[in-house]
Amino acid sequence: MALGREGGHSVHRILHHKDNTGYEIEQALLNQVRQRPNITIFQHHFAIDLITEYQLHGTNPAPTTCYGAYVLNQKSGIVETFRAKNTVLATGGVGMVYGHTTNPIIATGDGIAMAYRAGARIQDMEFVQFHPTVLYDGKAGRSFLISEAVRGFGAYLRNKKGHRFMPDYDTRAELAPRDIVSRCIDQELKKFGDPCVFLDCTHLDIKAFKAHFPNIYDECRTRHITIETDWIPIVPAAHYLCGGIVVDPNGRTTINNLFACGECSRTGLHGANRLASNSLLEALVYAHNIFEYLEHQETFPETITIPQWDDTGTRFTKENILIKHNTAHLQALMQDYVGIVRSTDRLHKAIKHLDMLYSENEVLYRTTKVDVGICELRNMINVAHLIIGQCLKRKENIGGFYNIDLGPIKNM
């Protein structure tokens, strides 16, 4: 087995399949799911909210219990009631809250926002990890990720003058943990006013590079970047959330019958700064833990009556342009005010802007028939509120969190 080494690692320890390990695991799991007659996949469905005592009785007891979810059928436009004895949230990250991210466009923090509105405990949202090296193309939105393993393979980071700057900041140079590398790149960009720095692979064994990183090589080639002779323009981008819905070792949240795993969960295993590639391990282990726990739990017939979704008095929205504008506004706000390097003043200013977005979108949500755009923006606003609020509560710099007003960073 060819084990890879990534930022913050002291040895080669990462089992991988070229540069698309996650995709390979996902395909293997999906193939198994499709063969199971007891599993039903609902495509083109979007979860809106969890069903708890609040929907049943208008109360919020402690502890709360989850009875399922209201789910929008995107083809029919009807909100369906999914009753469940146990519900598992595996909804991924929050990267689309930021203007630049490595995450897919569906990473809008939906599971975290639903759990938050239902009263679940949410923690460590300030620890948003930025990946140091994503391909820079001058556009906002999802960016192509240049794996950390490329630096583990021996690539250098250079500024526009060609200077290899990482040894100036850290003795581990390019193999320092990603939060350190991201802050160093951020400092270089601010120092020279540049939009990007560069990843230099020209000194590497290109034949071996192509064998290890075929997707990266091909993507660069389609963008007219020749790895053998050209440096790759890169910038940091929002990549991974170390916090989320608090769970115990069995994946149980603070709401009865509600579980979570993967990036939407906060297991505590990543501390304040996830080590590269550990997220995939965490997702697999906790998914299995949830299965093992539920396999040995007795289930009892549920006699409660769940009310159907009520959209009386709502209308179809004609404000799609407003939703797009406010989404772009939110992403720019988080990118500029709540990015890699933060300040208390910028965080307070961000709250004021966010409050206006929240008020505007809530009116729209309550007066129109739900659609994915409105719900995703609602969720992203909730997530942004959690990130900013928990940033302001943290009084020391640690791991992936850095506020210039709080003094030197304490590494984890």
C-alpha positions as CSV (number, residue, x, y, z in Angstrom):
1,M,0.0,0.0,0.0
2,A,1.3,3.4,-1.0
3,L,0.8,5.6,2.1
4,G,0.7,9.4,1.6
5,R,2.0,12.1,3.9
6,E,0.2,15.4,4.4
7,G,0.5,18.7,6.3
8,G,1.1,18.2,10.0
9,H,1.9,14.5,9.6
10,S,5.2,13.2,10.9
11,V,5.1,10.0,8.9
12,H,3.5,8.6,5.7
13,R,0.2,7.2,7.1
14,I,-2.6,8.0,4.7
15,L,-4.1,5.1,2.7
16,H,-5.4,6.6,-0.6
17,H,-6.5,5.9,-4.1
18,K,-4.5,8.3,-6.3
19,D,-6.0,11.7,-5.6
20,N,-9.7,10.8,-5.4
21,T,-10.0,8.5,-2.3
22,G,-13.3,10.0,-1.1
23,Y,-14.9,9.4,-4.5
24,E,-13.8,5.8,-4.6
25,I,-15.3,5.1,-1.1
26,E,-18.5,6.9,-2.1
27,Q,-18.9,4.8,-5.2
28,A,-18.3,1.6,-3.3
29,L,-20.9,2.6,-0.7
30,L,-23.5,3.7,-3.3
31,N,-23.1,0.5,-5.2
32,Q,-23.9,-1.4,-2.0
33,V,-26.8,0.8,-1.2
34,R,-28.4,0.3,-4.6
35,Q,-28.2,-3.5,-4.1
36,R,-30.1,-3.4,-0.8
37,P,-33.9,-3.9,-1.2
38,N,-34.5,-2.5,2.3
39,I,-33.0,0.9,1.4
40,T,-35.0,3.5,-0.5
41,I,-33.3,6.5,-2.0
42,F,-35.4,9.6,-2.4
43,Q,-33.7,11.7,-5.1
44,H,-34.7,15.4,-5.7
45,H,-35.9,15.8,-2.1
46,F,-34.8,18.6,0.3
47,A,-35.1,18.4,4.0
48,I,-36.7,21.6,5.5
49,D,-37.0,21.0,9.2
50,L,-36.9,18.3,11.9
51,I,-40.2,17.4,13.5
52,T,-40.1,17.7,17.3
53,E,-42.6,18.5,20.1
54,Y,-42.7,22.1,18.9
55,Q,-44.5,21.0,15.7
56,L,-46.8,18.6,17.7
57,H,-47.7,20.8,20.7
58,G,-46.0,24.2,20.3
59,T,-43.7,23.4,23.3
60,N,-39.9,23.0,23.7
61,P,-39.3,20.4,26.4
62,A,-35.9,19.4,27.6
63,P,-34.8,17.0,26.3
64,T,-36.5,17.3,23.0
65,T,-37.4,14.3,20.8
66,C,-37.1,14.0,17.0
67,Y,-40.0,12.3,15.2
68,G,-38.7,12.7,11.6
69,A,-38.6,15.6,9.1
70,Y,-40.6,17.7,6.7
71,V,-39.1,17.2,3.3
72,L,-39.7,19.1,0.0
73,N,-40.3,17.0,-3.0
74,Q,-38.6,19.2,-5.6
75,K,-40.5,17.8,-8.5
76,S,-44.0,18.1,-7.2
77,G,-43.4,21.1,-4.9
78,I,-45.2,19.3,-2.1
79,V,-43.8,19.2,1.4
80,E,-44.0,15.6,2.6
81,T,-43.9,14.2,6.2
82,F,-41.2,11.6,6.8
83,R,-41.9,9.9,10.1
84,A,-38.9,8.2,11.7
85,K,-38.1,6.3,14.9
86,N,-34.5,7.4,14.5
87,T,-33.1,10.1,12.2
88,V,-29.5,10.5,11.1
89,L,-28.1,13.8,9.8
90,A,-25.2,13.2,7.4
91,T,-25.5,16.5,5.5
92,G,-21.9,17.6,5.2
93,G,-20.3,20.9,5.7
94,V,-20.9,24.7,5.4
95,G,-18.4,25.8,2.8
96,M,-20.9,27.6,0.6
97,V,-21.3,30.2,3.4
98,Y,-18.0,31.6,2.1
99,G,-17.2,33.2,-1.2
100,H,-14.3,30.8,-1.9
101,T,-14.7,27.1,-1.0
102,T,-13.6,23.7,-2.0
103,N,-17.0,22.3,-1.1
104,P,-19.8,21.3,-3.5
105,I,-22.7,23.7,-4.0
106,I,-25.0,21.7,-1.7
107,A,-22.7,22.3,1.3
108,T,-25.0,25.0,2.8
109,G,-25.0,23.7,6.4
110,D,-28.6,22.4,6.2
111,G,-28.3,19.7,8.8
112,I,-26.6,21.9,11.3
113,A,-29.2,24.7,10.8
114,M,-32.1,22.2,11.2
115,A,-30.6,20.8,14.4
116,Y,-30.0,24.3,15.7
117,R,-33.6,25.3,15.1
118,A,-34.8,22.1,16.8
119,G,-32.7,23.0,19.9
120,A,-29.7,20.7,19.5
121,R,-26.4,21.7,21.1
122,I,-24.0,23.2,18.5
123,Q,-20.3,23.8,19.3
124,D,-16.9,24.8,17.9
125,M,-18.4,26.6,14.9
126,E,-15.5,29.1,15.0
127,F,-13.1,26.4,13.9
128,V,-13.6,26.7,10.1
129,Q,-10.6,25.2,8.4
130,F,-9.3,26.9,5.3
131,H,-7.4,24.7,2.8
132,P,-4.2,26.5,1.8
133,T,-4.0,25.5,-1.8
134,V,-7.0,25.7,-4.2
135,L,-6.6,26.6,-7.8
136,Y,-7.0,30.4,-8.3
137,D,-9.0,31.4,-11.4
138,G,-10.3,34.8,-10.2
139,K,-13.8,33.6,-9.8
140,A,-16.0,33.3,-6.7
141,G,-17.7,30.0,-5.7
142,R,-16.4,26.5,-5.7
143,S,-12.7,26.1,-6.4
144,F,-10.6,23.1,-7.5
145,L,-8.6,21.7,-4.7
146,I,-4.9,21.0,-5.0
147,S,-4.4,18.2,-2.5
148,E,-2.3,18.7,0.6
149,A,-0.5,15.5,-0.5
150,V,1.1,17.5,-3.3
151,R,3.1,19.4,-0.7
152,G,3.8,16.2,1.0
153,F,5.1,15.0,-2.3
154,G,7.6,17.9,-2.2
155,A,6.0,20.9,-3.9
156,Y,7.1,24.4,-2.8
157,L,5.1,27.5,-2.1
158,R,6.4,30.7,-3.8
159,N,5.3,34.3,-3.9
160,K,5.2,36.3,-7.2
161,K,8.9,37.1,-6.8
162,G,9.7,33.4,-6.8
163,H,10.7,33.4,-3.1
164,R,10.0,30.2,-1.2
165,F,8.4,31.8,1.8
166,M,7.2,29.0,4.1
167,P,10.7,28.4,5.7
168,D,10.6,32.0,6.8
169,Y,7.5,31.3,9.0
170,D,7.8,27.7,10.2
171,T,10.6,25.1,10.4
172,R,8.2,22.5,8.9
173,A,7.9,24.8,5.9
174,E,5.2,23.5,3.4
175,L,4.4,20.6,5.8
176,A,3.2,22.8,8.6
177,P,-0.5,22.2,9.6
178,R,-2.9,23.8,7.1
179,D,-4.1,26.6,9.4
180,I,-0.5,27.9,9.7
181,V,0.1,27.6,6.0
182,S,-3.2,29.4,5.2
183,R,-2.3,32.3,7.5
184,C,1.2,32.5,6.0
185,I,-0.3,32.7,2.5
186,D,-2.8,35.3,3.7
187,Q,0.1,37.4,5.1
188,E,2.1,37.1,1.9
189,L,-1.0,38.2,-0.1
190,K,-1.5,41.2,2.1
191,K,2.2,42.1,2.1
192,F,2.3,42.4,-1.7
193,G,-1.3,43.0,-2.5
194,D,-1.4,40.0,-4.8
195,P,-4.5,37.9,-5.6
196,C,-2.6,34.6,-5.3
197,V,0.7,32.8,-4.6
198,F,2.1,29.8,-6.4
199,L,2.7,26.1,-6.0
200,D,5.9,25.0,-7.7
201,C,6.1,21.3,-8.8
202,T,8.6,21.8,-11.6
203,H,11.4,20.2,-9.7
204,L,9.5,17.0,-9.0
205,D,9.5,13.7,-10.8
206,I,6.7,14.5,-13.2
207,K,6.1,10.8,-14.2
208,A,5.6,9.9,-10.5
209,F,3.4,13.1,-10.0
210,K,1.1,12.0,-12.8
211,A,0.7,8.6,-11.3
212,H,-0.1,10.0,-7.9
213,F,-2.2,12.9,-8.9
214,P,-3.8,12.2,-12.3
215,N,-6.9,14.4,-11.7
216,I,-4.8,17.4,-10.6
217,Y,-2.4,17.0,-13.5
218,D,-5.3,16.8,-16.0
219,E,-7.2,19.7,-14.4
220,C,-4.2,22.0,-14.7
221,R,-3.6,20.9,-18.3
222,T,-7.2,21.8,-19.2
223,R,-6.5,25.3,-17.7
224,H,-3.3,25.6,-19.8
225,I,-1.0,25.1,-16.8
226,T,1.9,22.8,-17.6
227,I,3.1,21.2,-14.4
228,E,6.5,20.5,-15.9
229,T,7.3,24.2,-16.4
230,D,4.5,26.4,-14.9
231,W,3.7,27.3,-11.3
232,I,0.1,26.6,-10.2
233,P,-1.7,29.8,-9.0
234,I,-3.4,29.1,-5.6
235,V,-5.3,30.8,-2.8
236,P,-6.7,29.4,0.5
237,A,-10.5,28.6,0.6
238,A,-13.0,27.5,3.2
239,H,-12.6,23.7,3.3
240,Y,-13.8,22.0,6.5
241,L,-15.7,22.6,9.7
242,C,-14.3,21.1,12.9
243,G,-17.4,22.0,14.9
244,G,-21.1,21.3,14.4
245,I,-23.8,19.2,16.1
246,V,-22.5,17.8,19.3
247,V,-22.6,14.0,19.4
248,D,-21.4,11.3,21.8
249,P,-19.3,8.3,20.7
250,N,-22.5,6.6,19.5
251,G,-23.4,9.6,17.3
252,R,-26.3,10.6,19.5
253,T,-27.1,14.3,19.6
254,T,-28.6,16.2,22.6
255,I,-32.1,15.5,21.0
256,N,-33.6,12.1,21.6
257,N,-33.7,9.8,18.5
258,L,-31.5,12.2,16.5
259,F,-28.0,11.2,15.4
260,A,-25.3,12.9,13.3
261,C,-22.1,11.9,11.6
262,G,-19.6,13.3,9.1
263,E,-18.8,17.0,8.8
264,C,-22.1,18.2,10.2
265,S,-21.2,16.6,13.5
266,R,-18.9,17.7,16.3
267,T,-17.2,14.6,17.7
268,G,-14.3,16.5,19.4
269,L,-11.8,14.1,17.7
270,H,-10.4,17.0,15.6
271,G,-9.8,19.3,18.5
272,A,-9.4,22.9,17.3
273,N,-7.6,21.9,14.1
274,R,-8.3,18.8,12.0
275,L,-5.3,16.9,10.8
276,A,-5.5,16.2,7.0
277,S,-7.5,13.1,6.0
278,N,-8.8,12.3,9.5
279,S,-12.3,13.5,8.5
280,L,-12.9,10.6,6.2
281,L,-11.9,8.2,9.0
282,E,-14.2,10.0,11.4
283,A,-17.2,9.8,9.1
284,L,-16.8,6.1,8.5
285,V,-16.2,5.2,12.1
286,Y,-19.1,7.3,13.5
287,A,-21.5,6.0,10.8
288,H,-20.6,2.5,11.9
289,N,-21.0,3.4,15.6
290,I,-24.5,4.7,14.9
291,F,-25.4,1.4,13.1
292,E,-24.0,-0.7,15.9
293,Y,-25.8,1.3,18.6
294,L,-29.2,1.2,16.8
295,E,-28.8,-2.5,16.0
296,H,-29.1,-3.3,19.7
297,Q,-31.9,-0.8,20.6
298,E,-35.5,-1.9,21.0
299,T,-38.0,0.1,19.0
300,F,-41.6,0.7,20.1
301,P,-44.6,1.5,17.9
302,E,-45.2,5.3,17.7
303,T,-48.8,6.4,18.4
304,I,-48.4,10.2,18.0
305,T,-50.1,12.1,15.2
306,I,-47.8,14.4,13.2
307,P,-49.5,17.4,11.6
308,Q,-49.0,17.9,7.8
309,W,-47.0,20.9,6.6
310,D,-49.1,24.0,6.6
311,D,-48.4,26.6,4.0
312,T,-51.8,28.3,4.1
313,G,-51.6,32.0,3.0
314,T,-48.3,31.6,1.2
315,R,-47.6,32.4,-2.4
316,F,-45.0,31.4,-5.0
317,T,-42.0,33.7,-4.9
318,K,-41.1,36.1,-7.6
319,E,-38.0,37.3,-5.7
320,N,-35.4,34.8,-7.0
321,I,-33.1,37.7,-7.9
322,L,-33.3,38.9,-4.3
323,I,-32.4,35.4,-3.0
324,K,-29.4,35.3,-5.4
325,H,-28.3,38.8,-4.4
326,N,-28.6,38.1,-0.6
327,T,-26.7,34.8,-1.0
328,A,-23.8,36.6,-2.7
329,H,-24.0,39.3,-0.1
330,L,-23.7,36.7,2.7
331,Q,-20.8,34.9,1.0
332,A,-18.9,38.2,0.6
333,L,-19.6,39.2,4.1
334,M,-18.2,35.9,5.6
335,Q,-15.2,35.9,3.2
336,D,-14.2,39.5,4.1
337,Y,-15.2,39.8,7.8
338,V,-15.0,36.2,9.1
339,G,-12.2,34.6,7.1
340,I,-8.8,33.2,7.9
341,V,-7.7,36.2,10.1
342,R,-10.5,37.9,12.1
343,S,-10.9,40.9,14.4
344,T,-13.4,41.7,17.1
345,D,-14.5,44.9,15.2
346,R,-15.1,43.1,11.9
347,L,-17.1,40.4,13.7
348,H,-19.4,42.9,15.3
349,K,-19.9,44.6,11.9
350,A,-20.6,41.3,10.4
351,I,-23.4,40.7,12.9
352,K,-25.1,44.0,11.9
353,H,-25.1,43.1,8.3
354,L,-26.3,39.5,9.1
355,D,-29.2,40.7,11.1
356,M,-30.6,42.7,8.1
357,L,-30.2,39.6,5.9
358,Y,-31.9,37.4,8.5
359,S,-34.9,39.8,8.9
360,E,-35.4,40.1,5.1
361,N,-35.1,36.4,4.4
362,E,-37.4,35.3,7.3
363,V,-40.2,37.5,5.9
364,L,-39.7,35.9,2.6
365,Y,-39.6,32.4,4.1
366,R,-42.9,32.9,6.0
367,T,-44.9,34.5,3.2
368,T,-43.9,32.3,0.2
369,K,-44.1,28.6,-0.7
370,V,-40.8,27.0,0.2
371,D,-38.2,26.3,-2.4
372,V,-34.6,25.2,-2.2
373,G,-33.1,28.6,-2.7
374,I,-35.0,30.2,0.2
375,C,-34.3,27.3,2.5
376,E,-30.6,27.1,1.7
377,L,-30.2,30.9,2.3
378,R,-32.1,30.5,5.6
379,N,-29.8,27.7,6.6
380,M,-26.6,29.6,5.6
381,I,-27.7,32.6,7.6
382,N,-28.3,30.4,10.7
383,V,-24.8,28.9,10.2
384,A,-23.2,32.3,9.8
385,H,-24.9,33.4,13.0
386,L,-23.5,30.4,14.8
387,I,-19.9,31.0,13.4
388,I,-19.8,34.7,14.3
389,G,-21.4,34.2,17.7
390,Q,-19.0,31.5,18.7
391,C,-16.1,33.4,17.3
392,L,-16.9,36.3,19.7
393,K,-17.2,34.0,22.7
394,R,-13.7,32.5,22.2
395,K,-11.1,34.5,24.1
396,E,-7.9,32.8,22.9
397,N,-6.4,32.0,19.6
398,I,-6.1,28.3,19.2
399,G,-5.9,25.8,16.4
400,G,-7.8,27.0,13.4
401,F,-9.2,30.1,15.1
402,Y,-7.3,33.4,14.9
403,N,-8.4,36.8,16.0
404,I,-5.7,39.5,15.7
405,D,-7.0,41.1,19.0
406,L,-6.4,38.1,21.1
407,G,-2.6,37.7,21.1
408,P,-0.3,34.9,19.9
409,I,-1.8,31.6,18.8
410,K,-1.8,28.4,20.9
411,N,-1.3,25.4,18.5
412,M,-3.2,22.2,18.8
